[in-house]
Amino acid sequence: MKHLFFASFIFLLFSCYKGKSVDLIVHNGVIHTMEDGDRVFEAMAIDDGKIVEVGPERQILNKYSADEMIDASGKEIYPGFTDAHGHLLSYADQLLSADLVGSKSFDEVLVRLEKYQSKQKRSFIIGRGWDQSLWTSATFPTNEKLNSLFPNTAVCLIRIDGHAMLVNDALLKRAGINSSTKIPGGIIHVEDEKCTGLLVDNAMNPVYKLLPPFPKEEVKSALLEIQQELLQYGITGVHEAGIDFEDIALFKELVDSKKWKLFTYAMLLPSKKNISFANKNGKFTYKNLVINSFKVIADGALGSRGALLKQPYSDDPHHHGVLTTPISSLDEIASLCLKIGYQMNTHAIGDSTNKLILDLYGRAFEKNKDHRWRIEHAQVVDPNDFILFSKHAIFPSVQPTHAISDQRWAESRLGKVRMKGAYAYKSLLQQYGMVAIGTDFPIEITDPFRTIYAAVQRKNEENLPVNGFYPNEGLTLFECLSGMTRWAAFAAFQENNHGTLSKGLDATFVVVENPIRISGGYEANFSWLTVVKGEKVFSRD
């Protein structure tokens, strides 16, 4: 009888230590839950793609058992990063076009075009990524040399910000654009009564209608290549800032292939087909694809002087920029969003445009207190208008690397006085209490660790400018990481699915190769392991 009691005791003891069975246990880590207070633990149990519990190492290992164990080797673990403003489709197009990013002169642009065309032999040449601010002259190009090299083949060269393009005469003729053409919300550059080939904002629309699409399979392949790049950085979600109706089917095909792992929060461009789709489907979820918003472009970019300012540009006293979407259209889209429960996410760069959208959103706030409508970029804001973000619960969505890229010329565009409200991420955070953080790739590089350094230190990877770019507007490390995790999730109505490493949420996380630090200069970093809903999607091993 005594032996039987002892055997029973041993059985019960081992049964207790075996614990509840789960799919996966991650242990020996430094797990930042990113909840309020930034609680840190050593282990977590995961089952059916969800977090069952996060806690101390001994507690989790005693309480649970799993067929798969991951020893994190003491590395830091965060919720999967979200890029809250990116352009997957534009990046895919860039990979398939002539790469002009980083060209140091217009002559280098031409050399790259010739090399691209000698290999691709396209009937319509598209190049992307030039930036005249990197050239010695820093002046916008004209198309004489382009006409000489390609007199009969249509050529379209899109600036890095996507708000200006240079086209040759062959394409101008095909688009029906000449020196007397007028396009509301657009600028056609003319010299000596002749088009220079430079088109800004809405003036690009006739050309965009002529651009031939790349083959679907090439686009899919490029998107999967981009996904791999993002996953290796620990980016598990993207807020895709503007898709056409045809792109919905493309993303659904990728999701159905089971190769598409990124959570994709796609914003619809306000075309007739997209509006019809939204009216019919309302809030649309297709596995890891969610559509619940419209993306509206209200003005241009500061680099191409298309951003609409209250006062003229400091370096062009006869120019204010342009409003690319009429006020009446903005009101119509806002009414539609209120009607069907969609978010309105508006590109606003200049202080004039930001004030216009702040007032528009303020009127909507009276009808829906939790609309979470966003201003994308909020790049130049009149200091007197900051209070409106708080007053009307308007969500700022910002890209810290823009500040570092633009710091070479921003003050010449705006003057010192307006710089007090430019790239002012700390001021925006203090008003709303949250900021969603992204990169605006492919305008900027996808690397989230550069984003962190830019947001906190206000410097680029070369540690410039030495004293930081208006460093008083820098964020803390926890604030920046919040903007890439829990606040980004809230900005897309996803706080109950991901954004923190909390019980019941998706087990989507990144184990970073090196600790995230922001002192002592920029240090490159990557994911050691990326997991989406309990599935390993990237491993450095």
C-alpha positions in Angstrom: 0.0 0.0 0.0 2.9 2.3 0.9 4.5 1.6 -2.5 1.2 2.3 -4.3 0.9 5.7 -2.5 4.5 6.6 -3.4 4.0 5.7 -7.1 0.8 7.8 -7.2 2.6 10.7 -5.7 5.4 10.5 -8.2 2.8 10.3 -11.1 1.0 13.4 -9.8 4.3 15.3 -9.3 5.4 14.6 -12.9 2.0 15.4 -14.3 2.1 18.7 -12.5 5.5 19.6 -14.0 4.5 18.5 -17.5 2.0 21.3 -17.5 -0.6 22.4 -20.1 0.4 21.5 -23.7 0.9 24.4 -26.1 2.3 24.7 -29.6 5.4 26.8 -28.8 7.3 28.2 -25.8 9.8 31.0 -26.3 12.1 31.4 -23.3 15.5 32.9 -22.2 14.5 36.2 -23.8 14.0 39.8 -22.9 10.4 40.2 -23.9 9.2 43.8 -24.2 5.4 43.5 -24.1 5.0 47.2 -25.1 2.1 47.5 -22.8 1.8 50.6 -20.6 4.8 50.7 -18.4 6.9 48.5 -20.8 6.7 45.3 -18.7 9.5 42.9 -19.5 9.5 39.1 -19.0 11.6 36.2 -20.0 9.2 33.6 -21.6 5.8 33.2 -23.3 3.6 30.3 -24.2 1.8 30.3 -27.6 -1.0 28.1 -28.9 -2.9 28.2 -32.1 -1.2 31.4 -33.1 -2.2 33.3 -30.0 -0.3 34.3 -26.9 -1.5 32.2 -23.9 0.7 33.8 -21.3 3.8 35.9 -20.9 5.8 35.7 -17.6 8.9 34.8 -15.8 11.0 31.9 -17.2 10.4 29.4 -14.3 6.7 30.1 -14.2 6.1 29.5 -18.0 8.4 26.4 -18.1 6.7 24.9 -15.1 3.2 25.7 -16.2 3.4 24.7 -19.9 5.0 22.1 -22.2 5.4 22.3 -25.9 6.7 20.2 -28.8 8.7 23.2 -30.0 10.9 25.4 -27.8 12.8 28.5 -28.9 15.7 29.5 -26.8 16.0 33.3 -27.5 19.6 33.3 -26.2 19.0 36.4 -24.1 18.0 38.5 -27.0 15.4 41.3 -27.0 11.9 40.5 -28.2 9.3 43.0 -29.4 5.9 42.9 -31.0 6.3 42.7 -34.8 7.0 46.1 -36.2 4.4 47.8 -38.4 5.4 50.3 -41.0 2.4 52.7 -40.7 2.9 54.3 -44.1 4.5 52.4 -46.9 3.9 51.8 -50.6 4.3 48.1 -51.4 3.0 48.5 -55.0 5.1 51.6 -55.7 8.2 49.7 -54.4 7.4 46.8 -56.7 7.1 49.2 -59.6 10.4 50.7 -58.6 12.2 47.4 -58.6 10.9 46.7 -62.1 11.8 50.2 -63.4 15.1 51.9 -64.1 16.6 52.5 -60.7 17.5 56.2 -60.4 17.8 56.3 -56.6 20.9 58.0 -55.3 22.0 59.4 -58.7 24.5 62.2 -58.1 23.7 64.1 -61.4 21.3 64.2 -64.3 24.1 62.7 -66.4 24.2 59.7 -64.1 20.4 59.4 -64.5 20.9 59.2 -68.3 23.7 56.6 -68.0 21.5 54.4 -65.8 18.6 54.8 -68.3 20.8 53.6 -71.2 22.1 50.6 -69.3 18.5 49.7 -68.2 17.2 50.0 -71.8 20.1 48.0 -73.3 19.0 45.0 -71.1 15.2 45.4 -71.0 14.5 46.9 -74.4 11.2 48.4 -73.2 8.8 50.1 -75.7 8.0 52.6 -72.8 10.8 53.5 -70.4 9.9 54.2 -66.8 12.5 55.3 -64.3 12.0 56.1 -60.6 13.9 57.7 -57.7 15.8 60.8 -59.0 16.3 63.6 -56.5 17.8 66.9 -57.8 18.7 68.0 -54.2 21.6 65.5 -54.4 23.0 67.2 -57.5 25.6 69.9 -57.5 23.3 72.4 -59.0 20.2 71.2 -57.1 18.0 72.6 -59.9 15.2 70.7 -61.5 16.2 69.0 -64.8 14.8 69.8 -68.3 14.3 67.2 -71.1 16.7 68.3 -73.9 19.2 65.5 -73.3 16.4 63.0 -72.8 14.9 64.0 -76.2 18.3 63.5 -77.8 18.8 60.0 -76.4 15.2 58.8 -76.8 13.6 60.9 -79.6 10.9 58.3 -80.4 10.5 56.1 -77.3 8.3 57.5 -74.5 10.3 58.1 -71.3 8.8 58.9 -67.9 11.2 59.6 -64.9 9.4 59.9 -61.6 11.0 61.9 -58.8 11.8 60.1 -55.4 8.7 61.6 -53.7 6.3 60.6 -56.5 5.1 64.2 -56.8 7.0 65.2 -59.9 8.2 63.6 -63.1 10.4 64.5 -66.1 9.1 63.2 -69.5 10.5 63.6 -73.0 8.7 65.4 -75.8 7.5 62.1 -77.3 5.5 61.4 -74.2 4.3 65.0 -73.8 2.9 64.8 -77.3 1.2 61.5 -76.6 -0.3 62.9 -73.3 -1.6 66.0 -75.1 0.4 68.4 -72.9 1.8 71.6 -74.3 2.9 75.0 -73.0 -0.7 76.3 -72.9 -2.2 73.3 -71.1 -3.8 74.0 -67.7 -4.5 71.3 -65.1 -6.0 72.3 -61.8 -3.8 71.2 -58.9 -0.8 70.7 -61.2 2.2 72.6 -62.4 3.6 72.3 -66.0 7.0 73.9 -66.1 7.5 76.2 -69.1 10.6 78.1 -70.3 10.7 80.3 -73.3 7.1 79.2 -74.1 8.1 75.6 -74.3 7.5 72.7 -71.9 10.6 71.6 -70.1 9.2 68.2 -69.5 8.8 68.7 -65.7 5.3 68.0 -64.4 4.3 68.4 -60.8 1.3 66.8 -58.9 -1.9 66.7 -60.9 -0.1 67.6 -64.1 1.3 64.1 -64.0 -2.2 62.5 -64.3 -2.4 62.4 -68.1 0.9 60.6 -68.2 0.0 58.2 -65.5 -3.0 57.1 -67.6 -0.6 56.1 -70.3 2.0 54.1 -68.2 1.8 50.5 -69.2 1.4 48.1 -66.2 4.1 45.6 -65.5 3.1 41.9 -66.0 1.2 40.7 -63.0 3.6 37.8 -62.3 6.5 40.2 -62.3 4.7 42.4 -59.8 3.9 39.4 -57.5 7.5 38.3 -57.6 8.6 41.8 -56.7 6.1 42.0 -53.8 7.4 38.7 -52.4 10.9 40.0 -52.6 9.9 43.1 -50.7 8.1 41.0 -48.1 11.4 39.1 -47.5 13.2 42.4 -47.0 10.7 43.6 -44.5 10.6 40.3 -42.5 14.3 40.3 -42.2 14.0 43.6 -40.3 11.1 42.3 -38.2 8.4 44.2 -40.0 5.3 42.1 -39.9 2.7 44.7 -41.0 2.3 47.5 -43.5 -0.3 50.2 -43.8 -0.4 50.3 -47.6 -1.0 54.0 -48.4 -3.2 53.9 -51.5 -4.3 51.1 -53.8 -6.4 51.0 -57.0 -9.4 48.7 -57.4 -7.4 46.1 -59.4 -4.9 45.8 -56.6 -7.5 44.3 -54.3 -7.6 41.2 -56.4 -3.8 41.1 -56.6 -3.5 41.1 -52.8 -6.2 38.5 -52.5 -4.3 36.2 -54.9 -1.2 36.6 -52.8 -3.1 35.8 -49.6 -4.6 32.8 -51.2 -1.2 31.5 -52.3 -0.3 31.4 -48.5 3.0 33.1 -49.4 1.8 36.5 -48.2 2.5 36.7 -44.5 2.4 40.5 -43.9 -0.6 42.0 -42.2 -1.7 44.5 -44.8 -3.9 47.5 -44.0 -4.7 48.8 -47.4 -6.1 52.3 -47.9 -8.3 52.7 -51.0 -7.7 55.6 -53.4 -11.0 57.4 -53.9 -11.8 56.2 -57.5 -15.3 55.4 -58.6 -14.6 51.7 -58.5 -13.1 51.8 -55.0 -16.0 53.9 -53.7 -18.4 51.3 -55.2 -16.4 48.5 -53.5 -16.5 50.3 -50.2 -20.3 51.0 -50.4 -20.9 47.3 -51.2 -18.5 45.6 -48.8 -18.1 48.1 -45.9 -15.3 47.1 -43.6 -13.5 44.4 -45.5 -11.3 41.6 -44.0 -9.8 38.9 -46.1 -7.4 36.9 -43.7 -4.4 39.2 -43.3 -5.7 41.8 -45.7 -7.9 44.6 -44.2 -9.6 47.5 -46.0 -11.3 50.1 -43.8 -10.1 53.4 -45.1 -9.6 55.9 -47.9 -6.3 57.6 -48.7 -6.7 61.1 -50.1 -3.8 63.3 -51.4 -4.6 66.9 -50.6 -1.3 68.6 -51.7 2.1 67.9 -53.1 5.6 67.5 -51.6 7.9 70.0 -50.1 10.9 68.8 -52.2 9.1 69.6 -55.5 7.4 72.7 -54.0 4.0 71.2 -54.3 3.1 71.3 -50.6 0.5 74.1 -50.1 1.8 76.8 -47.7 0.0 79.6 -46.0 2.8 82.0 -47.1 5.0 81.7 -50.2 8.1 79.5 -50.3 11.1 81.2 -48.9 13.1 80.1 -51.9 10.3 80.9 -54.4 8.4 84.0 -53.3 5.9 83.8 -56.1 4.7 80.2 -55.3 2.5 78.8 -52.5 2.2 75.1 -53.7 -1.0 73.4 -54.8 -4.1 71.9 -53.4 -4.4 68.6 -55.4 -7.9 67.6 -54.3 -10.6 70.3 -54.4 -12.3 71.2 -51.1 -15.7 70.0 -52.4 -14.2 66.5 -53.1 -12.6 66.4 -49.7 -16.0 67.1 -48.1 -17.6 64.3 -50.3 -15.1 61.8 -49.2 -15.4 62.7 -45.6 -19.2 62.3 -45.8 -18.8 58.9 -47.4 -16.4 57.7 -44.7 -18.8 58.8 -42.0 -21.6 57.0 -43.8 -19.9 53.6 -44.1 -17.7 53.8 -41.1 -14.4 54.1 -43.0 -11.3 55.9 -41.8 -10.1 59.0 -43.8 -6.3 59.2 -44.1 -5.2 62.4 -45.8 -1.8 63.3 -47.2 -1.1 66.8 -45.9 2.4 68.4 -46.1 2.0 72.1 -46.1 0.7 74.2 -43.2 -2.2 75.5 -45.3 -3.3 72.0 -46.2 -2.9 70.7 -42.6 -5.2 73.5 -41.4 -7.8 72.7 -44.0 -7.8 69.0 -43.1 -7.8 69.7 -39.4 -10.9 71.8 -39.8 -12.5 69.2 -42.0 -11.8 66.4 -39.5 -13.1 68.7 -36.7 -16.5 68.8 -38.3 -16.5 65.0 -38.6 -15.4 64.6 -34.9 -18.8 66.0 -33.8 -20.5 63.1 -35.6 -18.1 60.3 -34.5 -15.8 60.7 -31.5 -13.7 57.6 -32.4 -13.2 58.1 -36.1 -9.3 57.8 -35.7 -9.0 59.8 -38.9 -5.4 60.3 -39.8 -3.2 63.0 -41.3 -0.4 61.3 -43.2 2.9 63.2 -42.8 1.6 66.3 -40.9 4.9 67.7 -42.1 4.6 71.4 -41.7 2.0 72.6 -39.2 1.4 76.2 -38.0 2.2 76.1 -34.3 -1.2 77.8 -33.6 -2.9 74.8 -35.2 -1.3 72.0 -33.1 -4.0 72.2 -30.5 -6.6 71.0 -33.1 -5.0 67.5 -33.1 -6.0 67.2 -29.5 -9.3 69.1 -29.8 -10.7 66.9 -32.6 -8.8 63.6 -31.8 -6.9 63.6 -35.0 -4.2 60.9 -35.4 -0.8 62.0 -36.8 1.0 59.5 -39.0 4.6 60.5 -39.4 7.9 59.3 -41.0 11.0 60.3 -39.0 13.5 59.6 -41.7 11.8 62.4 -43.8 13.2 64.9 -41.4 16.7 63.6 -41.7 16.5 63.3 -45.5 15.0 66.8 -45.9 17.2 68.6 -43.4 19.7 69.6 -46.1 17.2 71.9 -47.8 14.0 72.2 -45.6 15.0 75.5 -44.0 15.6 77.1 -47.4 12.1 76.1 -48.4 10.4 77.3 -45.3 12.6 79.8 -43.5 13.5 79.6 -39.8 10.1 80.8 -38.4 8.1 78.0 -40.1 10.6 75.4 -39.0 9.2 75.6 -35.5 6.2 73.6 -36.7 8.0 71.3 -39.2 8.8 67.7 -38.6 7.5 68.3 -35.1 6.9 64.8 -33.9 7.2 65.4 -30.2 4.7 68.3 -30.4 2.3 66.1 -32.3 2.6 63.3 -29.7 2.0 65.7 -26.9 -1.2 66.8 -28.5 -2.8 63.5 -29.5 -1.0 61.2 -27.1 0.0 58.8 -29.9 1.8 58.9 -33.3 1.8 56.1 -35.9 5.3 55.8 -37.4 6.3 54.6 -40.8 8.9 55.3 -43.5 7.0 56.1 -46.7 9.1 53.5 -48.5 10.3 53.4 -51.3 10.8 57.2 -50.8 12.8 56.2 -47.7 14.6 53.0 -46.8 12.5 50.3 -45.1 15.0 49.8 -42.3 13.1 50.4 -39.0 16.3 50.8 -37.0 17.2 53.9 -39.1 13.7 55.1 -38.3 14.3 54.6 -34.6 17.6 56.5 -34.7 16.1 59.3 -36.8 13.1 59.6 -34.4 15.2 59.7 -31.2 18.5 61.2 -32.1 17.2 63.2 -35.1 20.3 62.1 -37.1 21.0 59.9 -40.0 23.1 56.7 -40.0 26.2 58.8 -40.6 25.4 60.6 -37.3 24.6 63.9 -39.0 23.7 66.6 -38.3 26.1 66.5 -35.4 23.8 68.2 -32.9 20.6 66.6 -34.4 18.0 68.2 -36.5 15.8 70.3 -34.2 16.5 67.7 -31.4 13.8 69.1 -29.1 11.3 67.3 -31.4 12.9 63.9 -30.8 11.0 61.1 -29.3 12.1 58.7 -26.6 13.0 55.1 -27.6 9.8 53.8 -25.9 7.6 56.4 -27.7 9.2 55.5 -31.1 8.7 51.8 -30.5 5.2 52.4 -29.4 4.5 54.2 -32.7 5.8 51.2 -34.6 3.8 48.6 -32.6 0.8 49.4 -30.3 0.0 52.9 -31.6 0.3 51.7 -35.2 -2.1 48.9 -34.4 -4.6 51.4 -32.8 -4.3 53.6 -35.9 -5.7 50.7 -37.9 -8.3 49.5 -35.4 -6.2 46.4 -34.7 -5.3 46.9 -31.0 -7.3 43.7 -30.2 -5.2 41.6 -32.6 -1.6 42.8 -32.4 0.7 45.6 -31.3 1.5 44.3 -27.8 2.6 40.9 -26.5 -0.4 40.4 -24.4 -2.5 37.4 -23.5 -5.0 36.6 -26.3 -3.3 38.6 -29.0 -1.6 37.3 -32.1 1.8 35.7 -31.4 3.5 38.1 -33.9 6.9 39.2 -32.8 10.5 39.8 -33.7 13.6 38.6 -31.8 16.3 41.3 -32.7 19.8 40.3 -33.5 21.3 43.0 -31.2 19.8 45.1 -28.4 18.1 48.2 -29.6 20.2 51.1 -28.5 20.2 54.8 -29.6 23.4 56.1 -28.0 26.9 56.1 -29.3 26.0 56.4 -33.0 23.8 54.4 -35.4 24.4 50.6 -35.5 22.9 48.4 -38.1 20.5 45.8 -36.8 18.3 43.0 -38.1 15.8 40.3 -37.0 17.2 37.1 -35.6 13.8 35.5 -35.8 10.5 36.8 -37.1 7.2 35.1 -36.2 3.7 35.8 -37.5 0.8 34.2 -35.6 3.1 31.5 -34.2 4.7 30.7 -37.5 8.4 31.3 -38.2 8.5 33.4 -41.3 12.2 34.5 -41.1 15.2 33.1 -39.3 18.8 34.4 -39.6 19.9 30.8 -39.0 
